Amino acid sequence: GTAGAGPCLVCGSEQVYISETGRMLDGSSVDADLLARRRRGAGAGEVDAAVDGRERDEAEDGAFLRAMDQRNKLIDFDENRAERTRVIDDQSDFFDSGAHWMTAEQRAKAKAAEDAFMQRVSERAG
């Protein structure tokens, strides 16, 4: 016989490489019965294939749905990351009295607003 890829991490059935399937179709040494047993998941225990198949399908469906949910969360996170990382700094817009883009009059108003704000903060603290 041929050694397989090992058990599937989700359903536990033996994995079969596509190249092994190709070799079987080409008529080389891969045993058709072994390949069929691997695909069914039968092996050491020889469990009832019909019951085992239903349980595996339900487990695979659940794993698939969880994987799709995780994928959708990651896609959503990637699409909306700019919205989450935006910084709104209102204080610097209103109280930065040294901003170079302001006119002299705007700087005077910003300085007065900054002083009034600092006075309110100090009154609350004291």
Summary of the structure (lengths in Angstrom):
residues: 126
radius of gyration: 33.4
end to end distance: 84.9
largest distance: 90.3
contacts: 254
relative contact order: 0.07
helix: 65%
strand: 2%
